[in-house]
Amino acid sequence: MSPLWQQKKQKEFCLGNGILLSAYSPLGAVGTIWGSNRAMECEVLKEIAKLKGKTVPQVRTNKGNLKLDYLDLYLIHWHMSFKKRSEGDKEYVFLPMDLSSVWAAMEDSYPMDLSSVWAAMEDCQRLGLTKSVGLSNFTCKKVADILSIAKIPPVVNQVEMNPLWQQKNLKEFCHGNGILLSAYSPLGAAGTTWGSNRVMDCELLKEIANLKGKTVAQVCLRWAYEQGVSVIVKSFNAERMKQNLEIFDWSLSEDELKMIHQIPQRRCCRAEKFVSEDGPFKTLEELWDGEFDLQ
Ligand SMILES: NC(=O)c1ccc[n+]([C@@H]2O[C@H](COP(=O)([O-])OP(=O)(O)OC[C@H]3O[C@@H](n4cnc5c(N)ncnc54)[C@H](OP(=O)(O)O)[C@@H]3O)[C@@H](O)[C@H]2O)c1
């Protein structure tokens, strides 16, 4: 969320339902973090900043834009960077409705300079732009790389986590280093470009759900909750949102947990499109440091 992607509808809907919107890439990725410098180079924002005698990042988190004085948490979304590229008036920027642009720009991607990017994240925290800083889609190895250079350690690593991709090693590693794992796609992200129906169609989960009089979604969310991670599930449906919150007054039995533990493990979101001859990651092995399939 940034002035160039203001999420008006999403914001109205969430605030109207008492849900605080948490923004990632509010600085438009600052060039090295994700996407392009588009927001940071926006003339309108620069003009406002000049008039107010402030820097662009300060202006971009103020009440006039995000209705926030600061962010609670600011994450590095992915561990790769993109050169700025424009053709005519088209710039390559990661936006959910235009995924083709990010794939098209793979030859412009390059390994993230973790030292300088993490130093910039730490500056955001020191400047009070964010209360905390963290990571997303980082493997054990990449978290360790950050820890080896960090003056301010990350507090969160937001990654795919569900019964079909349980992230046992990463959870142990992160929690052992004081980093909370945050589970995205806890239902396997059915219906998105990055997910599949595999979680919601899993026969074992259906069996457990039937026996307990719960839905598969509730079993997945309860399972994630019992792992001691934070959970981000998405629904635009009021009934399903309610259902997704009804997981706190019951629990999974030891036997059910054991059965879930034995489900063959495979990432749903493998991000194969980030693997490219022209990009920094030539194989899935390189992209995920081997953490993508445990069958
Ligand atoms: N950091 C990252 O790289 C990253 C990557 C992926 C996702 N995320 C974030 O993680 C959050 C959640 O992940 P996600 O959207 O990928 O996957 P998800 O929450 O696992 O799945 C969302 C899908 O499940 C459906 N759904 C929700 N509740 C349901 C229920 N009770 N029964 C049946 N279907 C249900 C939703 O449809 P309806 O809306 O129709 O209910 C939607 O199609 C999102 O906010 C996303 O932005 C972050």
The ligand as a Tripos MOL2 file, in Angstrom:
@<TRIPOS>MOLECULE
LIG
   48    52     1     0     0
SMALL
NO_CHARGES

@<TRIPOS>ATOM
      1 N1          4.1250  -12.1770    1.9050 N.am      1 LIG1
      2 C1          3.7580  -12.8030    0.8190 C.2       1 LIG1
      3 O1          4.5620  -13.0470   -0.1010 O.2       1 LIG1
      4 C2          2.3450  -13.2820    0.6600 C.ar      1 LIG1
      5 C3          2.0390  -14.2320   -0.3220 C.ar      1 LIG1
      6 C4          0.7400  -14.6910   -0.4370 C.ar      1 LIG1
      7 C5         -0.2630  -14.1850    0.3880 C.ar      1 LIG1
      8 N2          0.0650  -13.2400    1.3230 N.ar      1 LIG1
      9 C6         -1.0100  -12.6800    2.1880 C.3       1 LIG1
     10 O2         -1.5490  -13.6920    3.0260 O.3       1 LIG1
     11 C7         -2.9420  -13.5000    3.1830 C.3       1 LIG1
     12 C8         -3.6960  -14.8190    3.0330 C.3       1 LIG1
     13 O3         -3.1620  -15.6610    2.0720 O.3       1 LIG1
     14 P1         -3.8280  -16.0650    0.6680 P.3       1 LIG1
     15 O4         -4.8850  -15.1310    0.2410 O.co2     1 LIG1
     16 O5         -2.6830  -16.3320   -0.2220 O.co2     1 LIG1
     17 O6         -4.4620  -17.5070    0.9650 O.3       1 LIG1
     18 P2         -5.5500  -18.1250    1.9500 P.3       1 LIG1
     19 O7         -5.9380  -17.1750    3.0100 O.co2     1 LIG1
     20 O8         -5.0090  -19.4590    2.2880 O.co2     1 LIG1
     21 O9         -6.7590  -18.3960    0.9410 O.3       1 LIG1
     22 C9         -7.6120  -17.4030    0.4930 C.3       1 LIG1
     23 C10        -8.7060  -18.0920   -0.3160 C.3       1 LIG1
     24 O10        -9.4500  -18.9440    0.5410 O.3       1 LIG1
     25 C11       -10.8350  -18.5890    0.4890 C.3       1 LIG1
     26 N3        -11.3750  -18.7500    1.8450 N.ar      1 LIG1
     27 C12       -11.1620  -17.9900    2.9410 C.ar      1 LIG1
     28 N4        -11.7970  -18.4790    4.0040 N.ar      1 LIG1
     29 C13       -12.4320  -19.6100    3.5900 C.ar      1 LIG1
     30 C14       -13.2570  -20.5610    4.2240 C.ar      1 LIG1
     31 N5        -13.5800  -20.4780    5.5120 N.pl3     1 LIG1
     32 N6        -13.7440  -21.5880    3.4720 N.ar      1 LIG1
     33 C15       -13.4510  -21.6910    2.1580 C.ar      1 LIG1
     34 N7        -12.6590  -20.8250    1.4990 N.ar      1 LIG1
     35 C16       -12.1550  -19.7800    2.2100 C.ar      1 LIG1
     36 C17       -10.8790  -17.1580   -0.0010 C.3       1 LIG1
     37 O11       -12.0470  -16.9470   -0.7410 O.3       1 LIG1
     38 P3        -13.1480  -15.8430   -0.3260 P.3       1 LIG1
     39 O12       -12.4670  -14.5240   -0.2820 O.co2     1 LIG1
     40 O13       -14.1790  -15.9570   -1.4130 O.co2     1 LIG1
     41 O14       -13.6740  -16.2920    1.0110 O.co2     1 LIG1
     42 C18        -9.6600  -17.1110   -0.9250 C.3       1 LIG1
     43 O15       -10.0030  -17.6300   -2.1970 O.3       1 LIG1
     44 C19        -3.3670  -12.4670    2.1610 C.3       1 LIG1
     45 O16        -3.6870  -11.3000    2.8630 O.3       1 LIG1
     46 C20        -2.1440  -12.2320    1.3100 C.3       1 LIG1
     47 O17        -1.9590  -10.8870    0.9230 O.3       1 LIG1
     48 C21         1.3440  -12.7920    1.5040 C.ar      1 LIG1
@<TRIPOS>BOND
     1     1     2 1
     2     2     3 2
     3     2     4 1
     4     4     5 ar
     5     4    48 ar
     6     5     6 ar
     7     6     7 ar
     8     7     8 ar
     9     8     9 1
    10     8    48 ar
    11     9    10 1
    12     9    46 1
    13    10    11 1
    14    11    12 1
    15    11    44 1
    16    12    13 1
    17    13    14 1
    18    14    15 2
    19    14    16 1
    20    14    17 1
    21    17    18 1
    22    18    19 2
    23    18    20 1
    24    18    21 1
    25    21    22 1
    26    22    23 1
    27    23    24 1
    28    23    42 1
    29    24    25 1
    30    25    26 1
    31    25    36 1
    32    26    27 ar
    33    26    35 ar
    34    27    28 ar
    35    28    29 ar
    36    29    30 ar
    37    29    35 ar
    38    30    31 1
    39    30    32 ar
    40    32    33 ar
    41    33    34 ar
    42    34    35 ar
    43    36    37 1
    44    36    42 1
    45    37    38 1
    46    38    39 2
    47    38    40 1
    48    38    41 1
    49    42    43 1
    50    44    45 1
    51    44    46 1
    52    46    47 1
@<TRIPOS>SUBSTRUCTURE
     1 LIG1         1 GROUP 0 **** ****
